[in-house]
Amino acid sequence: MPPLKAENLPIFPPEVLAVSTNVQLFERAQQSIPGGVNSPVRAFRAVGGTPRFIARAEGPYMWDAEGQRYIDYIGSWGPMILGHGHPAVLEAVLAAAREGFSFGAPTEREVELAEAIIAQVPSIEQVRLVSSGTEAGMTAIRLARGATGRSKIIKFEGCYHGHADALLVKAGSGLATFGHPTSAGVPPEVVQHTLVLEYNNLEQIEAAFQAQGHEIACVMIEPIAGNMNFVRASVPFVKRIRELCDQYGALFVFDEVMTGFRVALGSAQSVYARALPGFAPDISVFGKVIGGGMPLAAFGSSRKIMQNLAPLGGVYQAGTLSGNPVATACGLATLREITKPGFFEGLSAKTQTLRQGLDEAAKAAGVAWSSDHEGGMFGFFFTDSLPQNYATVMATDKERFNRFFHAMLDRGVYLAPALYEAGFVSAAHSEADIAATVAAARESFASL
Ligand SMILES: Cc1ncc(COP(=O)(O)O)c(C=O)c1O
């Protein structure tokens, strides 16, 4: 048997893979899996149609079960910053798998990954590795509550921090009222300490702190919100939250699960620190890129705050697969690649080229359009000016977005299947891929 190396792995040609259609697979999936999917957005409910069942992926491409190739701008919702199956990452994963899948005991690689994360993010001195962004976000809140001895938290409408009970909440009827659950199965009492405010609304955050600032454990934010497509928190908004947290003794939590190591090597907090010298959040949450496509996430803070965690402190957190040796190998190999000089400049330039091409195609077609990007993350809207909060994102032209999505999919370009999701470019996307995407967009705009 040949040694298990990337080049010896079987790559099935599409005709071998084309055993079932997407429709057949979706019908079959619905028999054994609720809604046929293991995460709701995959079901294409927002855009209609049949989800593509992916058979394999390589570089910037994915192939579905029917052998159709797509240029992939989802990248597993962010992690695949190097494209699929990067040779160095694949080798690292295979080598780690040979050494063992999981030990339930500490490994040197966990320490290396923790050090690699800390090296790029000056606001954190220690991190705890976990398995999903949901777990990381949920524990960050527990840590903030444990460290401050307070119960109340503030989040913003349109920001997603995972599906922990206390975070599945929408705004109450007034500023002073706490939220309502957005999911069945979440008792109202569980969200009674969660206050939901409008993103980028300075007056609301001001009033909330004035009313109950001394009871607030933390303010949690997606600094560039990728769960309402792509909406930046304005610099004055971030600055004021920082001031209010300091004034009232609350902690500022940056959820960088999506933006971490994706918009810049120093993550979104480094983008804000450029505008606000010395700026830093108190707790940061990471996922996606730090695992390179494997189940891995983390949260980090100062040594003082992190000392509250078990086994040192009273805030409990644990995980059978936390710091998994194969996942940490994948994350480390990914971070090694993206810390090479010029990586982010190159990625950002690619994303800029894509954005500019889409902007020009939309303009030529006379389509109302706006777009934004940072590093390897982008968003676009069928409206003339960039939305600043969830309500304005959801007021954009959904029917037009859905037609555009399907027109692009038919032309082999895989965008996120919902108007409130961000897009991701990888280092593997070539100039030709981007040119093909823009050409597909020109045709798609003409067909809207
Ligand atoms: C900003 C943000 N936080 C948290 C999460 C939850 O991460 P996971 O899906 O790994 O649980 C996500 C997932 O997309 C996210 O985008």
The ligand as an SDF file (V2000), in Angstrom:
LIG
                    3D

 16 16  0  0  0  0  0  0  0  0999 V2000
  -20.2210   35.4390   14.5850 C   0  0  0  0  0  0  0  0  0  0  0  0
  -20.5580   34.0210   14.9040 C   0  0  0  0  0  0  0  0  0  0  0  0
  -20.5530   33.6130   16.1830 N   0  0  0  0  0  0  0  0  0  0  0  0
  -20.8240   32.3500   16.5150 C   0  0  0  0  0  0  0  0  0  0  0  0
  -21.1490   31.4150   15.5540 C   0  0  0  0  0  0  0  0  0  0  0  0
  -21.4550   30.0000   15.9550 C   0  0  0  0  0  0  0  0  0  0  0  0
  -20.4230   29.1650   15.5430 O   0  0  0  0  0  0  0  0  0  0  0  0
  -20.6880   27.5950   15.3110 P   0  0  0  0  0  0  0  0  0  0  0  0
  -21.5510   27.4880   14.0930 O   0  0  0  0  0  0  0  0  0  0  0  0
  -19.3080   27.0320   15.1200 O   0  0  0  0  0  0  0  0  0  0  0  0
  -21.3540   27.0780   16.5370 O   0  0  0  0  0  0  0  0  0  0  0  0
  -21.1670   31.7890   14.2130 C   0  0  0  0  0  0  0  0  0  0  0  0
  -21.5120   30.8070   13.1650 C   0  0  0  0  0  0  0  0  0  0  0  0
  -21.6170   31.0930   12.0110 O   0  0  0  0  0  0  0  0  0  0  0  0
  -20.8670   33.1260   13.8780 C   0  0  0  0  0  0  0  0  0  0  0  0
  -20.8850   33.5430   12.6090 O   0  0  0  0  0  0  0  0  0  0  0  0
  1  2  1  0
  2  3  1  0
  2 15  2  0
  3  4  2  0
  4  5  1  0
  5  6  1  0
  5 12  2  0
  6  7  1  0
  7  8  1  0
  8  9  2  0
  8 10  1  0
  8 11  1  0
 12 13  1  0
 12 15  1  0
 13 14  2  0
 15 16  1  0
M  END
$$$$
